[in-house]
Amino acid sequence: MKKTIISCVLFLTAVTAFSQTPMKTAAEAKLSASDLAVKIADRILATTTYEFKNTKTGKTYKSVKNLPLDMNVKVACKYNNWHYTNGVTHIALMELADKTGAKKYDDYVLKNMNFVFNEGNLDFFKKQYEQAMKNEGWYGVRKLSWHMIFRGKRLDDNGPMGASLIDLQMKHPNNSFLNYINETAEHLNYGEPRLADGTIARIWPHENTIWADDAFMAISFLARMAKMTGDMSYINDAANQVIKYHKYLWCPEKRILYHCYHTDTDEHGVAHWSRANGWVFMATADLLAVMPQNHPMRPEVLECFRRQCSGVVRYQGKNGLWHQLLDKEDSYEEITGTAMFVFGIARGVKHGWLHPDFIYAAEQGLKGMMTLMSDKGDVTKICVGTGIMPSPAYYYNRPTQENDPMGEGPVLRALIEMMDAPKYTEIKAEQQYDKIVVKK
């Protein structure tokens, strides 16, 4: 009997230990940053179908131009969805084209946007949208493909996708693209909810809640709009967002940003979420890249960037990765926040915005990212879309996914920046001895 009990205990201990061991969904990548970026990008290109599917009948279509209205028809491929995550991915793919000279990545983004705007498909989904609004209202339209194009009520709808269209428009001018860009500018200038000081805020989950995520949702567009038009009012607005977001979200004790600030209760949210901090960091790097050197707000924006970098690196884990909750080592290691920090640090060091020593953190971050990717171009440990909730448990328990634009865009941007990043070099003590003068 005693032997049986001991055997059962040993078995249960082994099962428990096994169940607590993290399962790797992909072999660790060994490729260079350049080769891995190409692998990920080529996988995205190869799996984009440019099809529509009737979810009720299973029938697929290459075009819905002359299709009778059917509320069951959706875009078949996630890479053809209209979603801010694909906007980030498009930006990354065009950066990859610029870096490598591979025209196919530009052509892919152009094909995607023509599929939406210039092949007669959009009218079908506008009819769907109008029908859903009539029958079910705002909740009903959420179930439809491309509904964000017509809704245009939040930066998730139009910010990063509009930003990617600006990059595309500057390479491939098109009236359909330009019209949408101008609509997005109109929304940002006059429709987007703001505080009295101009800070962009959402009207949920509390009235006028500042979300760190929105720094990128807005600034990605504003910075590019300034570059395309030469209108410095967009730079002024973007710079004001960076400065005000640091004012409202900065935690001086922990030297990182909160996910949110509720203006109605004068309280911060419960979490220092990694990706939220990453959105701000990546947005600031995008802004600094186009901001004139003599702009009066540049020194303060640069100080925000440097301060955030100095704070964030203090939370890098032993594997080079950052955790889902930056200050909670018992939360899981997550790739999107890590990628955004690697991107921002690499760009910052290359441009001289950051001290060269910081590249060491980017190098370690890249090593950590490699453990969550494979040489086939698979990307794992991507936290799903995450809102704001009043308990850390929500962030701890967010599921992760594999090969999704939520993570692929930031990962590609990090890999691209690391392609030509300088290597960390340590100043040896003996190299400095001659500078010490002993007075006799």
C-alpha positions in Angstrom: 0.0 0.0 0.0 2.8 2.4 1.0 4.6 1.7 -2.3 1.4 2.4 -4.2 1.0 5.8 -2.5 4.6 6.7 -3.1 4.3 5.7 -6.8 1.2 7.9 -7.1 2.9 10.8 -5.5 5.9 10.5 -7.7 3.7 10.2 -10.8 1.7 13.3 -9.8 4.8 15.3 -9.1 6.2 14.4 -12.5 2.9 15.3 -14.2 2.8 18.7 -12.4 6.4 19.5 -13.3 5.7 18.6 -16.9 2.6 20.7 -17.0 4.4 23.7 -15.6 7.2 23.5 -18.2 6.7 26.1 -21.0 6.0 24.4 -24.3 8.0 25.7 -27.2 5.8 26.1 -30.3 8.7 26.9 -32.6 12.4 25.9 -32.7 14.8 28.7 -31.9 15.7 30.8 -34.9 19.4 30.7 -35.9 19.2 33.0 -39.0 20.5 36.5 -39.1 18.0 39.4 -38.5 18.1 40.1 -42.2 17.3 36.6 -43.3 14.7 36.1 -40.7 12.9 39.3 -41.7 12.8 38.0 -45.3 11.4 34.6 -44.1 8.6 36.2 -42.1 7.8 38.6 -44.9 7.8 35.9 -47.6 5.5 33.7 -45.5 3.0 36.6 -45.2 3.2 37.2 -49.0 2.7 33.5 -49.7 -0.3 33.0 -47.4 -2.3 36.1 -48.5 -5.2 34.8 -50.6 -7.1 37.9 -51.9 -10.4 36.0 -51.6 -13.8 36.5 -50.0 -15.7 33.7 -48.4 -19.4 33.0 -47.6 -19.2 31.8 -44.0 -22.6 30.1 -44.4 -22.1 28.2 -47.8 -18.4 28.0 -47.8 -18.2 29.4 -51.3 -15.2 31.6 -52.2 -15.0 34.6 -54.5 -12.1 36.5 -56.1 -14.2 39.6 -56.4 -17.5 40.8 -54.9 -17.9 43.6 -57.4 -21.2 42.4 -58.8 -22.3 40.0 -56.1 -25.8 40.4 -54.7 -25.8 41.6 -51.1 -25.2 38.8 -48.6 -24.4 39.5 -45.0 -22.4 36.2 -44.7 -19.6 37.2 -47.1 -16.3 38.2 -45.4 -12.7 38.7 -46.4 -11.1 35.3 -46.2 -7.5 36.1 -45.2 -6.4 38.0 -42.0 -3.8 39.8 -44.0 -6.5 41.4 -46.2 -8.4 42.6 -43.1 -8.7 46.4 -42.4 -7.1 46.5 -39.0 -4.4 48.7 -37.4 -2.2 45.6 -37.0 -2.0 45.2 -40.8 -1.2 48.9 -41.0 1.9 48.3 -38.8 2.8 45.2 -40.9 2.5 47.3 -44.1 4.8 50.0 -42.7 7.3 47.2 -41.9 7.1 45.6 -45.3 7.7 48.9 -47.0 10.7 49.5 -44.7 12.0 46.1 -45.7 11.7 47.0 -49.3 13.6 50.2 -48.7 16.3 48.4 -46.7 16.8 45.4 -49.1 15.8 46.8 -52.4 13.3 44.0 -52.8 10.4 45.6 -54.8 8.0 42.7 -54.1 7.3 44.0 -50.6 6.2 47.4 -51.9 4.2 45.6 -54.6 2.5 43.5 -52.0 1.2 46.5 -50.0 0.1 48.2 -53.2 -1.8 45.0 -54.3 -3.5 44.9 -50.8 -4.7 48.4 -51.0 -5.8 48.2 -54.6 -7.8 45.1 -53.5 -9.6 47.3 -51.0 -10.0 50.6 -52.9 -9.6 50.1 -56.6 -11.1 46.8 -57.7 -14.8 47.4 -57.1 -14.9 45.4 -53.8 -15.5 48.3 -51.4 -19.0 49.1 -52.6 -20.3 45.6 -51.6 -19.0 46.0 -48.0 -20.4 49.6 -47.8 -23.9 48.1 -48.6 -23.3 45.5 -45.9 -22.3 48.2 -43.4 -25.4 50.3 -44.2 -27.7 47.3 -43.8 -26.1 46.3 -40.5 -26.3 49.9 -39.1 -30.0 50.0 -40.1 -30.8 46.6 -38.5 -28.4 46.3 -35.5 -26.5 49.6 -35.0 -22.9 49.9 -33.9 -22.8 46.4 -32.4 -23.9 44.8 -35.7 -21.3 46.4 -37.9 -18.5 44.9 -35.8 -19.1 41.5 -37.3 -18.4 42.8 -40.8 -15.2 42.8 -42.8 -13.7 46.3 -43.5 -16.3 47.9 -41.2 -13.6 50.2 -39.8 -13.2 51.9 -43.1 -16.7 53.2 -42.9 -17.0 53.6 -39.1 -14.1 56.0 -38.7 -14.9 56.7 -35.0 -11.6 55.7 -33.4 -7.9 55.6 -34.1 -8.0 51.9 -34.4 -10.2 52.4 -37.4 -7.9 54.6 -39.4 -4.6 55.6 -37.7 -2.0 53.1 -38.6 -3.8 51.9 -41.8 -3.9 55.6 -42.8 -0.2 55.9 -41.9 0.7 53.0 -44.1 -1.3 54.5 -46.9 0.7 57.7 -46.6 4.0 55.7 -47.1 2.4 54.0 -50.1 1.0 57.2 -51.5 4.4 58.8 -51.5 5.7 55.9 -53.6 2.5 55.2 -55.7 0.2 58.2 -55.9 -3.4 57.3 -56.1 -6.5 59.4 -55.7 -8.4 56.6 -53.8 -5.5 56.4 -51.2 -5.3 60.2 -51.0 -9.0 60.6 -50.3 -8.9 58.2 -47.4 -5.8 59.8 -46.0 -7.5 63.2 -46.1 -10.6 61.6 -44.4 -8.3 60.3 -41.6 -6.7 63.7 -41.2 -10.1 65.3 -40.9 -11.1 62.8 -38.2 -7.8 63.3 -36.2 -8.0 67.1 -36.5 -11.7 67.5 -35.7 -13.4 64.3 -34.7 -11.1 62.4 -32.3 -12.0 63.0 -28.6 -9.5 65.2 -26.8 -8.9 66.8 -23.4 -8.9 70.6 -23.2 -5.1 70.6 -23.6 -5.3 68.7 -26.9 -4.4 65.2 -25.5 -6.1 62.4 -27.4 -8.4 60.4 -25.1 -11.1 57.7 -25.6 -14.5 58.0 -24.1 -14.3 54.4 -22.7 -13.9 52.5 -20.4 -14.2 55.8 -18.5 -15.1 59.1 -20.0 -11.9 60.6 -21.4 -9.5 57.8 -20.6 -5.9 58.2 -22.0 -4.6 55.0 -23.5 -0.9 54.6 -24.1 -1.7 52.6 -27.2 -3.1 55.7 -28.9 0.2 57.4 -29.0 1.2 55.2 -31.9 -2.3 55.1 -33.3 -2.2 58.9 -33.7 1.5 59.7 -34.1 2.2 57.1 -36.8 -0.2 59.0 -38.9 0.6 62.6 -37.8 4.4 62.2 -38.4 3.9 60.8 -41.9 1.3 63.4 -42.7 3.8 66.1 -41.9 6.4 64.4 -44.1 4.0 64.1 -47.0 2.5 67.6 -46.8 5.3 69.6 -45.2 2.6 71.0 -42.8 4.3 71.4 -39.4 1.0 71.6 -37.6 1.0 67.8 -37.7 4.5 67.7 -36.1 3.3 70.1 -33.4 0.3 67.9 -32.6 2.4 64.7 -32.6 5.0 66.3 -30.3 2.2 67.5 -28.0 0.9 64.0 -27.7 4.3 62.6 -26.7 4.8 65.3 -24.0 1.2 65.0 -22.7 1.2 61.2 -22.6 4.3 61.3 -20.5 2.7 63.9 -18.3 -0.3 61.8 -17.6 1.1 58.2 -17.7 4.6 58.4 -16.4 5.3 56.6 -13.1 8.3 58.3 -11.5 8.9 55.6 -9.0 9.1 52.8 -11.5 10.3 54.9 -14.4 7.9 53.4 -16.9 4.4 54.3 -18.2 1.0 53.1 -17.0 -1.3 51.6 -19.5 -3.9 54.3 -18.9 -5.1 57.3 -16.9 -8.8 57.9 -16.1 -9.4 61.6 -16.0 -12.8 61.3 -14.4 -11.5 59.6 -11.3 -7.9 61.0 -11.4 -6.5 57.5 -11.3 -4.0 55.5 -13.3 -4.8 52.0 -14.4 -3.5 48.9 -12.6 -0.9 47.8 -15.2 2.5 48.8 -16.7 1.7 46.8 -19.8 4.6 46.0 -22.0 3.0 46.6 -25.4 1.4 49.9 -24.2 4.9 51.2 -23.3 6.1 49.8 -26.6 3.5 51.7 -28.6 4.7 55.0 -27.0 8.4 54.2 -27.5 7.9 53.2 -31.2 5.7 56.2 -31.9 8.3 58.6 -30.4 11.1 57.1 -32.5 8.9 57.5 -35.6 8.3 61.2 -34.8 12.0 62.0 -34.0 12.9 60.5 -37.4 10.9 63.3 -39.2 11.0 66.1 -36.7 13.2 69.0 -37.7 16.3 69.4 -35.7 15.5 73.0 -34.9 11.9 72.3 -33.9 11.2 74.1 -30.5 9.5 71.0 -29.0 12.2 68.5 -30.1 14.4 68.8 -27.0 11.4 67.8 -24.8 10.3 65.0 -27.1 13.9 63.7 -27.1 14.1 63.9 -23.3 10.8 61.8 -23.1 12.4 59.2 -25.4 15.6 59.0 -23.5 13.8 58.9 -20.1 11.6 56.1 -21.3 14.5 54.1 -22.7 16.5 54.4 -19.5 13.5 53.2 -17.5 12.5 50.3 -19.8 15.9 48.7 -20.0 15.8 48.2 -16.2 13.0 45.7 -16.7 14.7 43.5 -19.3 14.7 39.9 -18.2 17.6 37.5 -18.0 16.6 36.0 -21.4 16.7 39.4 -23.1 12.9 39.5 -23.3 10.5 41.9 -21.5 7.6 40.5 -19.6 3.9 41.0 -20.4 3.7 43.2 -17.3 7.0 45.1 -17.2 7.4 45.1 -13.4 6.0 41.6 -12.8 8.6 38.8 -13.5 5.9 36.2 -12.9 4.1 37.4 -16.0 5.0 35.7 -19.2 7.8 36.9 -21.6 6.1 38.5 -24.6 7.5 39.3 -28.1 5.6 42.4 -29.2 6.7 44.7 -26.4 10.2 43.3 -26.7 10.2 44.0 -30.5 9.1 47.6 -30.0 11.8 48.3 -27.4 14.4 46.7 -29.7 13.2 48.8 -32.6 13.3 52.0 -30.7 16.6 51.4 -29.1 18.3 50.4 -32.3 16.9 53.4 -34.2 17.8 55.7 -31.3 21.4 54.5 -31.1 21.9 54.7 -34.9 20.6 58.3 -35.0 22.6 59.4 -31.9 19.5 60.0 -29.8 20.7 57.4 -27.2 24.0 56.6 -25.7 25.7 53.8 -27.8 25.8 51.5 -24.7 22.0 50.9 -25.1 22.6 48.8 -28.2 23.6 46.0 -25.8 20.0 45.9 -24.5 18.8 45.7 -28.1 21.2 42.9 -28.9 20.0 40.9 -25.9 16.4 41.6 -26.9 17.0 40.3 -30.3 18.5 37.1 -28.9 15.5 36.7 -26.7 13.2 37.2 -29.7 15.0 34.5 -31.6 13.9 32.0 -28.9 10.3 32.8 -29.8 10.7 32.4 -33.6 11.8 29.8 -36.0 13.9 29.7 -39.2 10.7 29.1 -41.1 9.6 32.6 -40.1 7.1 31.6 -37.5 6.5 34.1 -34.7 5.1 33.0 -31.3 4.2 34.5 -27.9 2.2 37.3 -29.5 -0.2 38.7 -26.9 -3.7 39.1 -28.3 -5.5 42.4 -28.5 -5.8 43.8 -25.0 -8.1 46.5 -23.6 -8.1 48.1 -20.2 -9.4 46.3 -17.1 -9.3 47.1 -13.4 -7.2 44.1 -12.4 -3.7 42.8 -13.2 -5.3 39.3 -13.5 -6.6 40.4 -16.9 -3.2 41.1 -18.2 -1.6 38.0 -16.7 -4.2 35.8 -18.4 -4.3 37.3 -21.8 -3.7 34.4 -24.3 -1.0 34.4 -26.9 -1.1 33.5 -30.5 1.3 32.6 -33.4 1.8 34.3 -36.8 -0.6 37.2 -36.4 -0.2 40.8 -37.6 -0.5 41.9 -34.0 3.1 40.8 -33.6 4.5 40.4 -37.1 4.6 44.1 -37.8 6.6 45.1 -34.7 8.9 42.0 -35.0 9.7 42.9 -38.6 10.4 46.5 -37.7 12.8 45.4 -35.0 14.6 43.0 -37.3 14.9 45.6 -40.0 16.4 48.1 -37.5 18.9 45.5 -36.2 20.1 44.7 -39.7 22.6 47.6 -39.8 22.7 48.4 -36.1 26.2 49.0 -34.6 27.6 46.3 -32.4 28.1 46.9 -28.7 31.7 47.7 -27.9 33.0 48.1 -24.4 35.6 50.7 -23.5 38.4 48.9 -21.9 39.9 50.3 -18.7 43.4 50.2 -20.1 42.4 52.3 -23.0 41.5 55.1 -20.5 44.6 55.0 -18.2 46.6 57.6 -20.2 43.8 60.1 -19.6 44.5 60.0 -15.9 47.2 62.5 -15.0 48.9 62.1 -11.6 50.1 65.4 -10.2 53.5 65.2 -8.5 
